[in-house]
Amino acid sequence: MEEDQWDLEKDLSQCLNKSKCADLRFVVGKDKDIFYAHKLLVSISCPYWRKVFYFKDWQSMRRSKFIDVLVPEIESNLFCQFLEFVYLRKANITHENIFGLQELSVKYEMPELDEYCSKSVYSCLSFHNCLNFYEKTKQLGLVKWSETILKYIEKNSASIINNQNCLVSLKKETVHEILSLQKLYVPEIVLFRSLINWAKNNQQTNSKHSQEFTLKRILRGFLQHIRLDLLDFPDIEEIRNYDLFSDQELFRTAIGLAKKNSFQLPTKTRADNLIVTLDHNK
């Protein structure tokens, strides 16, 4: 009985971008690549095109057995994945096309595609792109995506932030958010070095316009995120060389560290420290 069942997905895949029986011909991108489709299927899946086909007299525009639809503003590889989703309810989503497909889901009024992209975000992340992804999702107001990416960042923070240039390309609002996270499995001195590299990059960018962009000025408002109590003695000496914290602050930190070492307590990352604090409060 199972062998005789209708395999709809298989049959639709055989119709995907095939000229046989198609009545639509999408002319896509600057190179005018051709994609064949069926008006009925596209109309059922996509409210945007359903309205377009309903309100326009496409039959009067027919030049052959196909109705030509010009879509010059979309890249061909993106439209190919969109069309695959229309027919098969799946697509090959990658870090390169996920934002484009999400934009198409809004333009073409397809919440199913939007949800499909949302569920695929995690699989598109890597240690190298997650911070920029996070920044872009915040700019676009994609709240669910941002929450997913934050979880990824916290879970993999040791690998992500050990690349001390990881913050360099980020805007200051994003840097504030990343440095304020408490569930980071990364030494505090590494966070500090990453912040310094970000500030130096900003200093080089703005030095053409003003000589007043010192590290101290650029880092105003950021140093509050550095947990001095999670540093070691060599870290304190390294930080002191930048003249960003007062000697009094660093002295208090050294005293606290000496007390901690007298009890043989190892220096912890923020996440480890949070776990200990929560256990203590139970």
Backbone bond lengths (Angstrom), bond angles and torsions (degrees), N, CA, C in turn:
res aa  C-N    CA-C-N  psi(-1)  N-CA   C-N-CA  omega(-1)  CA-C   N-CA-C  phi
1 M - - - 1.460 - - 1.530 110.60 -
2 E 1.369 116.41 -40.38 1.447 120.60 -178.03 1.519 112.10 -63.35
3 E 1.330 116.98 -33.12 1.458 120.79 -178.66 1.525 111.36 -67.55
4 D 1.336 117.11 -25.03 1.451 120.95 -177.22 1.529 112.71 -90.60
5 Q 1.342 117.18 -4.75 1.455 119.82 -177.84 1.523 110.36 -68.22
6 W 1.310 114.21 146.65 1.458 121.08 -178.40 1.527 109.62 -75.72
7 D 1.317 116.79 119.61 1.459 121.88 177.96 1.529 108.19 -92.35
8 L 1.345 115.53 89.60 1.463 120.93 -174.80 1.526 111.59 -62.16
9 E 1.330 115.92 -42.99 1.464 118.94 -177.94 1.523 111.39 -62.12
10 K 1.317 115.98 -41.53 1.470 119.79 179.49 1.512 110.80 -64.13
11 D 1.342 116.50 -42.57 1.462 120.02 -179.30 1.526 111.22 -66.59
12 L 1.325 116.92 -40.92 1.460 119.85 179.76 1.521 111.33 -68.16
13 S 1.332 116.59 -35.17 1.464 119.79 178.81 1.522 111.26 -63.73
14 Q 1.335 116.48 -29.49 1.464 120.57 178.29 1.526 111.52 -75.04
15 C 1.339 115.96 -18.23 1.475 120.39 177.86 1.520 112.40 -92.96
16 L 1.346 116.90 -13.59 1.460 121.62 -174.11 1.531 111.10 -65.76
17 N 1.318 114.99 119.32 1.468 122.85 177.60 1.526 112.44 55.05
18 K 1.341 115.57 39.74 1.467 121.64 175.91 1.533 108.38 -114.67
19 S 1.303 115.90 134.96 1.470 119.80 -176.34 1.532 112.26 -71.00
20 K 1.331 116.45 -26.17 1.454 119.96 -178.42 1.528 110.80 -63.26
21 C 1.317 116.59 124.80 1.474 124.34 179.03 1.528 113.27 71.24
22 A 1.339 119.52 -4.28 1.464 121.23 179.31 1.523 109.66 -74.99
23 D 1.326 116.19 151.84 1.456 119.97 176.12 1.530 112.33 -125.72
24 L 1.343 116.40 -0.30 1.462 121.37 175.59 1.524 110.09 -117.58
25 R 1.300 114.01 145.98 1.461 119.34 175.47 1.528 107.00 -134.87
26 F 1.337 115.85 102.67 1.462 120.75 178.32 1.530 108.93 -80.12
27 V 1.313 115.98 127.73 1.465 121.94 176.63 1.531 106.30 -104.54
28 V 1.350 116.08 108.33 1.461 120.45 -163.07 1.523 112.55 -116.25
29 G 1.336 114.88 139.24 1.455 121.76 171.24 1.518 114.27 75.34
30 K 1.315 114.29 179.40 1.469 120.63 -179.23 1.521 111.70 -66.25
31 D 1.344 115.73 -30.36 1.463 119.57 -178.59 1.529 112.52 -85.75
32 K 1.336 116.63 -0.95 1.467 122.86 177.56 1.532 112.39 55.47
33 D 1.325 115.00 47.92 1.461 120.24 176.09 1.528 109.75 -69.42
34 I 1.320 115.64 146.91 1.467 121.34 -174.91 1.525 110.95 -100.79
35 F 1.334 115.74 132.65 1.470 122.58 174.10 1.525 107.89 -128.75
36 Y 1.325 115.65 125.96 1.466 120.83 -179.40 1.524 109.92 -92.41
37 A 1.321 116.08 144.00 1.461 120.32 -179.11 1.525 109.93 -154.63
38 H 1.313 114.60 174.25 1.463 121.92 -179.39 1.523 108.80 -115.07
39 K 1.318 115.84 123.85 1.465 120.54 -174.06 1.526 111.77 -57.42
40 L 1.314 117.52 -38.49 1.458 121.16 -178.50 1.526 110.61 -63.33
41 L 1.327 116.96 -47.89 1.468 120.62 -178.22 1.534 111.54 -66.18
42 V 1.326 116.07 -42.85 1.461 119.94 179.63 1.527 110.45 -64.11
43 S 1.320 116.36 -39.92 1.472 121.19 -179.78 1.526 111.41 -65.94
44 I 1.328 117.42 -39.91 1.463 120.96 179.68 1.523 111.04 -65.38
45 S 1.322 116.84 -40.85 1.469 121.05 -174.68 1.519 113.60 -82.67
46 C 1.320 116.02 -26.49 1.463 119.08 -168.10 1.535 111.60 -129.62
47 P 1.323 118.13 103.90 1.466 121.79 -179.44 1.533 113.85 -56.73
48 Y 1.327 116.34 -35.35 1.459 119.80 -179.60 1.525 110.75 -59.40
49 W 1.330 116.06 -51.98 1.461 119.22 -178.81 1.524 111.91 -70.75
50 R 1.318 117.17 -29.64 1.469 119.91 176.20 1.525 110.34 -59.91
51 K 1.337 116.84 -43.46 1.466 120.73 178.79 1.521 110.82 -68.06
52 V 1.322 116.37 -38.94 1.466 119.62 178.76 1.526 110.64 -62.18
53 F 1.335 116.32 -46.34 1.463 120.24 -178.69 1.531 111.56 -68.52
54 Y 1.308 116.24 -28.91 1.460 119.39 -177.82 1.533 111.16 -75.62
55 F 1.315 116.91 -41.23 1.459 120.05 -173.47 1.524 113.85 -88.67
56 K 1.321 118.28 -14.31 1.467 119.83 179.11 1.521 110.46 -104.55
57 D 1.284 114.65 144.23 1.463 119.69 176.81 1.525 108.31 -85.28
58 W 1.331 115.05 80.23 1.458 120.21 -175.54 1.523 112.26 -69.46
59 Q 1.316 116.35 -27.77 1.459 117.92 -178.71 1.530 111.16 -62.35
60 S 1.336 116.69 -35.41 1.471 119.85 179.89 1.524 111.63 -71.26
61 M 1.372 116.17 -15.18 1.460 120.54 -179.20 1.527 111.65 -98.16
62 R 1.317 116.15 0.82 1.456 120.15 -178.34 1.532 110.41 -68.12
63 R 1.312 115.68 126.85 1.471 120.22 179.06 1.534 111.50 -104.00
64 S 1.310 115.74 -20.31 1.455 120.75 178.49 1.515 105.87 -149.21
65 K 1.321 118.07 -147.56 1.461 118.51 176.32 1.525 111.33 -76.80
66 F 1.348 116.18 -7.01 1.464 121.21 179.46 1.527 111.41 -107.42
67 I 1.309 115.48 150.07 1.463 122.15 167.78 1.522 106.80 -97.46
68 D 1.319 116.98 119.01 1.460 121.08 -178.91 1.529 110.41 -84.29
69 V 1.345 115.75 127.66 1.459 122.51 178.79 1.523 108.15 -120.49
70 L 1.323 116.75 117.94 1.460 121.18 -177.00 1.533 110.61 -87.19
71 V 1.333 115.33 126.63 1.471 120.91 177.63 1.534 107.32 -132.03
72 P 1.339 117.49 71.37 1.476 120.31 -173.68 1.523 114.14 -74.19
73 E 1.345 117.56 -19.42 1.465 120.39 -171.60 1.531 113.51 -85.47
74 I 1.327 118.33 -5.36 1.469 121.70 -176.58 1.528 109.99 -112.27
75 E 1.329 116.74 138.09 1.461 121.16 177.41 1.526 110.06 -70.33
76 S 1.295 115.42 146.54 1.468 120.48 -175.00 1.521 113.22 -61.55
77 N 1.352 117.11 -43.07 1.472 119.12 -178.34 1.523 111.68 -65.11
78 L 1.328 116.62 -30.24 1.464 120.80 177.53 1.523 110.62 -72.88
79 F 1.328 115.84 -43.44 1.471 119.64 -179.76 1.526 110.57 -65.71
80 C 1.317 116.64 -32.79 1.462 121.23 178.44 1.529 110.35 -60.61
81 Q 1.338 117.20 -43.89 1.462 120.88 179.05 1.529 111.46 -70.82
82 F 1.325 115.98 -35.17 1.465 119.67 175.83 1.523 110.61 -61.56
83 L 1.319 116.51 -45.80 1.455 121.00 -178.75 1.533 110.94 -65.49
84 E 1.331 116.40 -36.72 1.462 119.99 177.38 1.531 110.44 -62.81
85 F 1.331 116.24 -37.79 1.461 118.90 178.17 1.530 111.01 -68.90
86 V 1.309 116.74 -37.39 1.466 120.97 178.07 1.529 110.47 -57.97
87 Y 1.316 116.59 -42.22 1.463 120.93 -175.58 1.531 112.81 -85.87
88 L 1.343 116.86 -40.97 1.466 120.23 -168.23 1.523 114.35 -115.24
89 R 1.329 116.64 -5.08 1.458 121.67 -177.46 1.535 112.32 58.93
90 K 1.317 115.03 33.51 1.455 121.00 172.69 1.521 108.16 -154.73
91 A 1.326 115.97 160.10 1.459 120.71 -179.68 1.527 108.82 -155.35
92 N 1.312 114.98 161.22 1.463 120.84 177.37 1.530 108.21 -89.67
93 I 1.313 115.75 90.99 1.462 120.32 -175.95 1.525 109.77 -90.47
94 T 1.325 115.79 129.49 1.461 122.55 179.91 1.530 109.30 -128.60
95 H 1.336 115.73 173.00 1.468 119.56 178.17 1.521 111.30 -64.52
96 E 1.343 116.93 -19.45 1.461 120.30 -178.12 1.531 113.08 -84.32
97 N 1.338 117.62 -26.91 1.469 118.47 -174.19 1.523 114.74 -115.91
98 I 1.334 118.23 -4.85 1.458 119.68 -171.95 1.527 112.67 -63.93
99 F 1.324 117.79 -39.00 1.464 119.55 179.45 1.525 111.07 -70.69
100 G 1.317 116.41 -36.35 1.461 120.11 177.23 1.513 111.98 -64.91
101 L 1.339 116.71 -41.89 1.463 120.40 178.53 1.528 111.51 -67.40
102 Q 1.336 116.29 -37.31 1.466 118.68 176.90 1.523 110.29 -64.14
103 E 1.320 116.91 -38.58 1.466 120.73 177.88 1.531 110.66 -64.34
104 L 1.335 116.00 -39.16 1.467 119.63 177.20 1.523 111.53 -66.72
105 S 1.326 116.88 -33.74 1.464 120.01 179.87 1.532 110.69 -63.06
106 V 1.327 115.74 -33.18 1.468 120.30 177.43 1.520 109.96 -77.42
107 K 1.311 116.94 -47.25 1.465 121.79 -178.57 1.525 111.54 -59.87
108 Y 1.342 116.05 -41.42 1.459 121.11 -175.85 1.535 113.37 -96.88
109 E 1.343 115.75 7.94 1.472 121.68 174.56 1.535 112.04 57.13
110 M 1.339 114.44 53.76 1.457 120.62 -178.24 1.531 110.22 -123.67
111 P 1.328 118.24 85.06 1.470 120.94 179.54 1.525 113.15 -60.86
112 E 1.336 116.98 -27.28 1.468 119.68 178.47 1.527 111.07 -63.84
113 L 1.332 116.47 -39.72 1.457 120.93 177.95 1.523 110.04 -69.42
114 D 1.318 117.14 -38.74 1.460 121.76 177.41 1.531 110.32 -59.60
115 E 1.329 116.64 -45.17 1.462 121.70 179.62 1.527 110.74 -66.44
116 Y 1.319 116.87 -38.56 1.465 121.68 179.18 1.533 109.78 -62.44
117 C 1.332 116.17 -41.74 1.464 120.67 177.51 1.528 110.38 -65.16
118 S 1.325 116.16 -42.25 1.463 121.13 -179.23 1.529 111.34 -59.54
119 K 1.318 116.53 -40.42 1.460 121.23 179.72 1.531 112.13 -73.14
120 S 1.317 116.68 -16.71 1.466 120.89 -176.87 1.524 113.23 -97.14
121 V 1.329 117.61 -4.20 1.462 121.55 -175.04 1.526 111.56 -56.37
122 Y 1.326 117.30 -49.67 1.464 121.71 -173.74 1.532 111.30 -57.75
123 S 1.330 115.90 -39.77 1.470 120.07 -177.68 1.529 112.19 -70.52
124 C 1.327 117.36 -15.25 1.464 121.20 -179.72 1.527 112.93 -91.70
125 L 1.325 116.40 -7.16 1.460 120.22 -174.48 1.524 112.41 -84.73
126 S 1.320 114.83 149.06 1.462 121.50 172.86 1.530 107.95 -141.46
127 F 1.331 116.29 170.49 1.459 119.95 178.86 1.529 111.10 -60.49
128 H 1.329 116.35 -28.06 1.467 120.80 -173.76 1.529 113.60 -89.09
129 N 1.331 117.72 -26.15 1.471 117.82 -174.62 1.521 114.72 -108.96
130 C 1.339 117.95 -9.73 1.470 119.81 -169.71 1.529 112.99 -63.95
131 L 1.333 118.10 -36.90 1.462 119.53 -178.86 1.517 111.50 -68.33
132 N 1.336 116.65 -41.36 1.461 119.74 176.95 1.531 111.66 -68.48
133 F 1.333 115.68 -34.58 1.461 120.23 174.59 1.525 110.11 -61.64
134 Y 1.323 115.36 -44.39 1.460 119.69 -178.96 1.529 110.31 -61.06
135 E 1.309 115.94 -45.32 1.462 120.22 -179.76 1.533 111.36 -61.14
136 K 1.319 116.25 -41.67 1.465 119.48 -178.37 1.531 111.41 -69.05
137 T 1.329 117.48 -39.18 1.469 119.48 179.70 1.526 110.71 -66.34
138 K 1.330 117.36 -33.93 1.463 120.49 176.09 1.526 110.41 -65.34
139 Q 1.321 116.72 -41.94 1.461 121.02 179.39 1.525 111.70 -63.80
140 L 1.343 116.37 -36.06 1.462 121.25 -177.80 1.531 112.66 -86.87
141 G 1.328 116.87 -5.38 1.455 119.96 179.81 1.517 114.28 73.16
142 L 1.338 116.93 27.74 1.463 121.66 179.84 1.535 108.33 -90.17
143 V 1.318 115.48 83.79 1.464 121.99 -170.88 1.523 112.00 -62.07
144 K 1.328 117.67 -48.03 1.467 120.91 -179.58 1.520 111.15 -59.73
145 W 1.317 116.28 -41.17 1.460 120.49 179.21 1.528 109.97 -62.61
146 S 1.334 116.10 -45.27 1.464 120.64 -178.79 1.522 110.96 -59.49
147 E 1.319 116.72 -42.76 1.467 120.77 179.97 1.526 110.99 -63.89
148 T 1.322 116.51 -41.11 1.467 120.94 178.29 1.523 111.29 -62.96
149 I 1.323 115.67 -43.07 1.465 120.29 -177.55 1.528 110.98 -68.80
150 L 1.334 116.97 -37.08 1.467 119.89 177.60 1.527 111.24 -60.85
151 K 1.320 116.40 -40.37 1.465 120.66 177.98 1.531 109.82 -61.93
152 Y 1.328 116.01 -40.94 1.471 120.91 178.81 1.535 109.80 -64.11
153 I 1.337 116.43 -43.53 1.463 120.74 -178.63 1.522 110.88 -62.68
154 E 1.323 116.24 -45.47 1.463 119.91 -179.80 1.525 111.41 -63.99
155 K 1.317 116.50 -42.95 1.464 120.73 -178.53 1.527 111.89 -65.13
156 N 1.332 116.99 -36.64 1.469 121.42 -174.55 1.524 112.51 -111.28
157 S 1.316 117.33 21.92 1.466 121.26 -172.94 1.528 112.84 -58.66
158 A 1.317 117.69 -34.95 1.469 120.31 -178.45 1.523 111.10 -60.52
159 S 1.316 116.92 -39.16 1.473 120.96 -179.48 1.524 111.71 -82.19
160 I 1.318 117.17 -34.35 1.472 121.15 -176.15 1.520 110.83 -71.86
161 I 1.340 116.93 -48.63 1.459 120.53 -171.92 1.523 111.83 -89.03
162 N 1.318 118.74 -9.37 1.464 120.02 172.20 1.521 111.24 -66.75
163 N 1.316 116.07 -19.97 1.465 120.10 167.70 1.526 106.33 -79.69
164 Q 1.308 117.66 101.79 1.459 121.17 -169.11 1.527 113.67 -74.07
165 N 1.325 117.36 0.30 1.467 120.90 171.91 1.523 111.50 -101.24
166 C 1.337 116.12 11.48 1.458 120.61 -173.03 1.526 113.02 -63.55
167 L 1.332 117.45 -27.00 1.465 120.29 -176.82 1.528 113.76 -93.07
168 V 1.324 116.51 -10.16 1.465 121.76 -167.17 1.525 113.75 -52.86
169 S 1.322 117.63 -42.94 1.471 120.48 -173.47 1.524 113.30 -88.26
170 L 1.332 118.04 0.69 1.458 121.06 -173.43 1.526 112.55 -87.19
171 K 1.326 115.10 153.43 1.459 120.99 174.45 1.526 109.15 -76.65
172 K 1.340 115.19 159.56 1.467 119.11 -173.85 1.526 112.17 -62.70
173 E 1.344 118.05 -32.87 1.462 120.03 179.50 1.526 110.94 -63.02
174 T 1.321 115.77 -39.38 1.461 120.48 179.77 1.524 111.02 -69.67
175 V 1.339 116.34 -39.98 1.464 120.66 178.44 1.528 109.85 -61.16
176 H 1.338 116.31 -42.57 1.469 120.23 176.48 1.533 110.46 -55.96
177 E 1.321 116.32 -47.19 1.466 120.69 -176.85 1.525 111.92 -64.44
178 I 1.328 116.80 -43.52 1.471 120.28 -178.48 1.525 110.55 -65.86
179 L 1.317 116.84 -43.28 1.467 120.09 -177.32 1.524 112.47 -71.43
180 S 1.324 117.13 -20.22 1.466 119.55 -179.97 1.527 112.71 -86.04
181 L 1.343 117.06 -6.95 1.463 119.79 178.82 1.524 110.55 -65.62
182 Q 1.320 115.89 137.80 1.463 120.54 -177.84 1.532 113.04 -98.52
183 K 1.334 117.10 -16.51 1.467 119.66 -177.73 1.528 110.60 -100.37
184 L 1.320 115.55 59.67 1.459 120.94 -179.53 1.528 109.74 -112.46
185 Y 1.333 115.46 124.77 1.466 120.76 178.36 1.527 109.06 -94.30
186 V 1.305 115.79 66.78 1.467 120.04 -177.44 1.533 107.72 -149.21
187 P 1.336 118.39 138.55 1.464 120.47 178.75 1.534 111.81 -57.39
188 E 1.306 116.05 143.39 1.467 120.88 -176.42 1.524 112.01 -62.49
189 I 1.329 116.76 -32.88 1.462 119.63 -179.77 1.531 110.89 -66.12
190 V 1.319 116.70 -30.29 1.472 120.19 177.18 1.528 109.76 -68.87
191 L 1.328 116.98 -39.58 1.466 120.45 175.03 1.527 110.40 -60.90
192 F 1.326 115.23 -42.34 1.468 119.65 -179.98 1.528 110.57 -62.92
193 R 1.316 117.21 -45.37 1.474 120.35 -179.54 1.525 110.91 -63.19
194 S 1.328 116.60 -39.01 1.469 120.41 177.76 1.525 110.65 -63.31
195 L 1.325 115.52 -39.05 1.465 120.56 178.23 1.527 110.76 -66.37
196 I 1.315 116.53 -40.90 1.465 120.72 178.07 1.530 110.64 -61.59
197 N 1.326 116.89 -44.36 1.465 120.53 179.14 1.515 110.93 -62.25
198 W 1.332 117.12 -40.36 1.465 120.74 176.64 1.531 110.66 -61.63
199 A 1.334 116.82 -44.10 1.462 121.71 -179.17 1.532 111.10 -65.25
200 K 1.330 116.93 -41.03 1.474 120.41 179.01 1.519 110.83 -63.50
201 N 1.334 116.72 -38.78 1.457 120.39 177.37 1.531 110.44 -63.40
202 N 1.337 117.09 -42.04 1.456 121.39 176.39 1.520 111.54 -64.23
203 Q 1.325 115.25 -37.56 1.458 120.38 179.33 1.529 110.72 -62.86
204 Q 1.316 116.77 -43.79 1.465 121.19 178.74 1.527 111.00 -65.85
205 T 1.332 116.63 -38.67 1.464 121.03 -178.94 1.522 111.33 -65.93
206 N 1.339 116.62 -38.59 1.462 120.62 -173.87 1.524 113.94 -96.56
207 S 1.334 117.02 -6.02 1.465 119.58 -175.95 1.528 112.24 -65.21
208 K 1.325 117.25 -22.61 1.464 120.81 179.72 1.532 110.72 -70.15
209 H 1.318 116.38 -24.79 1.462 120.42 -174.91 1.525 112.73 -100.86
210 S 1.328 116.63 -27.72 1.460 118.90 -177.59 1.518 110.34 -157.42
211 Q 1.332 114.90 143.90 1.457 120.17 177.42 1.527 111.73 -88.27
212 E 1.336 116.63 0.56 1.466 120.93 -174.48 1.524 112.85 -90.61
213 F 1.338 117.93 1.02 1.462 120.21 -178.37 1.526 109.70 -83.67
214 T 1.315 115.39 70.84 1.467 121.24 176.31 1.522 108.62 -78.99
215 L 1.345 115.27 162.52 1.472 119.14 178.24 1.527 110.19 -58.55
216 K 1.315 116.04 -39.40 1.464 120.11 -177.60 1.520 111.27 -62.71
217 R 1.323 115.45 -40.66 1.470 119.24 -179.38 1.520 110.87 -70.96
218 I 1.319 116.44 -42.75 1.461 120.28 -179.35 1.528 110.99 -63.23
219 L 1.337 115.97 -37.22 1.464 120.70 -174.84 1.527 113.60 -88.24
220 R 1.315 116.29 4.25 1.456 119.65 177.37 1.538 109.38 -60.35
221 G 1.300 116.37 123.45 1.466 120.42 -178.68 1.523 113.37 94.59
222 F 1.331 116.67 -13.18 1.470 120.30 -179.71 1.520 112.33 -98.00
223 L 1.327 116.48 -31.65 1.467 120.31 -174.59 1.518 112.49 -64.29
224 Q 1.337 116.76 -22.06 1.458 120.03 177.98 1.525 112.22 -61.84
225 H 1.337 116.23 -21.17 1.463 120.02 -179.21 1.531 113.26 -81.52
226 I 1.316 117.37 -13.94 1.466 120.34 -178.52 1.528 109.29 -82.67
227 R 1.329 115.62 121.99 1.471 121.84 -178.08 1.531 109.60 -86.39
228 L 1.304 115.61 94.54 1.467 119.85 -178.61 1.526 112.19 -61.90
229 D 1.337 116.42 -28.08 1.470 119.63 -177.84 1.526 112.90 -70.69
230 L 1.326 117.04 -8.45 1.467 120.54 179.54 1.530 112.33 -104.19
231 L 1.333 116.36 14.74 1.463 120.79 -178.94 1.524 111.60 -94.63
232 D 1.334 115.44 163.72 1.468 122.36 171.58 1.529 108.28 -105.77
233 F 1.338 117.11 170.91 1.469 121.31 -178.67 1.528 113.23 -57.92
234 P 1.357 119.49 -46.30 1.469 118.49 177.58 1.533 112.21 -61.31
235 D 1.336 116.55 -31.81 1.462 120.56 178.54 1.527 110.89 -65.76
236 I 1.320 116.17 -41.37 1.463 120.70 -179.65 1.527 110.25 -62.00
237 E 1.320 115.67 -42.13 1.476 119.93 178.73 1.527 110.84 -63.42
238 E 1.332 116.07 -40.92 1.471 120.14 179.08 1.529 110.68 -63.26
239 I 1.321 116.44 -44.99 1.463 120.84 -179.46 1.526 111.66 -65.86
240 R 1.328 115.90 -36.13 1.471 120.73 -179.18 1.523 111.77 -60.05
241 N 1.320 117.16 -31.47 1.464 121.31 -179.00 1.527 113.61 -64.64
242 Y 1.330 116.57 -20.63 1.471 120.26 -179.24 1.531 112.48 -87.95
243 D 1.335 117.42 -10.68 1.472 122.22 178.52 1.535 111.29 54.73
244 L 1.333 115.85 46.22 1.457 121.28 -179.89 1.527 112.03 -104.86
245 F 1.329 116.08 -28.11 1.459 121.73 177.46 1.531 108.76 -111.19
246 S 1.306 116.10 150.89 1.461 119.75 178.73 1.527 110.18 -71.09
247 D 1.329 115.49 155.25 1.464 119.84 177.55 1.528 110.80 -60.46
248 Q 1.330 115.76 -32.64 1.469 119.90 179.62 1.523 111.18 -64.73
249 E 1.339 116.44 -42.78 1.470 120.23 178.35 1.523 110.46 -62.48
250 L 1.316 116.26 -45.24 1.457 120.14 -177.74 1.530 110.97 -69.35
251 F 1.337 116.60 -33.54 1.468 120.21 177.90 1.534 110.14 -65.05
252 R 1.339 116.10 -44.45 1.465 119.63 178.01 1.528 110.74 -61.67
253 T 1.320 115.45 -38.36 1.464 120.02 178.37 1.522 110.50 -63.67
254 A 1.333 116.79 -42.81 1.468 121.12 -179.51 1.527 111.06 -64.58
255 I 1.342 116.47 -40.44 1.466 120.12 178.22 1.525 110.27 -62.18
256 G 1.348 115.87 -44.92 1.464 120.24 179.13 1.511 111.74 -62.96
257 L 1.322 115.69 -37.85 1.462 120.27 179.91 1.530 110.83 -68.59
258 A 1.337 116.61 -37.88 1.458 120.49 178.33 1.525 110.59 -63.01
259 K 1.330 116.00 -40.91 1.467 120.02 178.14 1.526 110.71 -64.83
260 K 1.323 114.85 -41.83 1.458 119.44 179.81 1.523 111.13 -63.28
261 N 1.331 115.86 -42.09 1.468 119.68 -179.51 1.525 111.82 -68.16
262 S 1.314 116.29 -28.95 1.467 119.15 179.21 1.524 111.23 -66.60
263 F 1.332 115.13 -23.73 1.468 120.03 175.66 1.533 111.64 -98.18
264 Q 1.367 114.97 7.17 1.462 122.30 178.61 1.536 111.62 56.31
265 L 1.332 115.42 43.46 1.465 121.00 176.91 1.523 108.47 -94.30
266 P 1.315 118.48 121.38 1.468 120.38 -179.64 1.524 111.35 -70.48
267 T 1.335 116.04 149.10 1.457 119.95 174.69 1.523 109.23 -68.64
268 K 1.312 115.79 134.89 1.464 120.32 -175.76 1.516 111.13 -112.43
269 T 1.322 115.74 161.85 1.456 120.36 169.50 1.520 107.76 -78.91
270 R 1.322 116.62 172.27 1.466 120.31 -179.61 1.525 111.58 -59.23
271 A 1.328 115.40 -44.60 1.463 120.01 -177.17 1.527 110.86 -63.72
272 D 1.332 116.36 -43.67 1.467 120.17 177.71 1.520 110.81 -62.21
273 N 1.327 115.62 -42.18 1.458 120.39 -179.95 1.521 111.40 -64.04
274 L 1.341 116.31 -37.51 1.465 121.03 179.08 1.524 110.63 -65.03
275 I 1.325 116.26 -40.59 1.473 120.86 179.19 1.522 110.60 -62.79
276 V 1.352 116.44 -44.47 1.459 120.91 179.36 1.531 110.38 -62.29
277 T 1.345 116.28 -41.98 1.471 121.46 -179.88 1.515 110.83 -62.82
278 L 1.329 116.31 -44.11 1.460 120.46 -179.62 1.526 110.96 -64.81
279 D 1.337 116.35 -40.83 1.474 120.29 178.27 1.526 110.44 -63.63
280 H 1.327 116.53 -38.39 1.457 121.19 -178.74 1.521 111.29 -66.94
281 N 1.354 115.97 -33.18 1.469 120.84 -176.45 1.522 113.32 -82.02
282 K 1.336 117.24 -9.99 1.473 119.31 -178.16 1.534 111.00 -68.41
